[in-house]
Amino acid sequence: MKTLKNINTSSDEDLVNAIVKTNDTLLFEILYDRYAALVYNKCFGFAKDGDEAKDLTQDVFLKLFVKLASFKGKSKFSTWLYAFTYNHCVNYVTRNTAKKFEKQAIDYKDIENLSDVENDYSFQDMRVDKLKAALELVSPDEKMILLLKYQDSLSIKDIASALDIGESAVKMRIKRAKDKLIIVYNTNLK
């Protein structure tokens, strides 16, 4: 096994393997130090304030320590951790604010009945402040996939691997989420 000195400079995947083999919390601290700021920033996007984001970050890392063995190396660890963090935050938001989203979200059936709204606003031309507000009005799953693609710049292949779904499913989910976001943007935030 590598020494702690070598572990500090080793790849994430090697570090994860060492943590899984030894359950060493000191090694996990190295992983924590590498990703705490990133996880906090992702949690902050789902939280109401900094304290809630800190709590979510702590929850993610506690859950991560227990579930680290489920990382199979199909994608980079950072990609897997993005998805892990987003899934935790989506579950948190869904669990704690389901009624809020039921009242504010638009049903896909409503989308199918509306004309093509991309003529009004293209996805790329949306104002940032209104876009952030619109993201709060779509479901957590839709928000997650859009943030993975457009904020974190993950490829379709990386998202498919991280979420353990096919690339065509990722493309369809992104398209549906974009369509819904555009409708929310145009109908609720003009």
Secondary structure as UniProt FT lines:
FT   HELIX           4..9
FT   HELIX           12..22
FT   HELIX           25..44
FT   TURN            45..46
FT   HELIX           50..67
FT   HELIX           68..70
FT   HELIX           77..104
FT   HELIX           108..113
FT   HELIX           117..119
FT   HELIX           123..125
FT   HELIX           128..135
FT   TURN            136..137
FT   HELIX           140..146
FT   HELIX           147..151
FT   HELIX           156..163
FT   HELIX           167..188
//
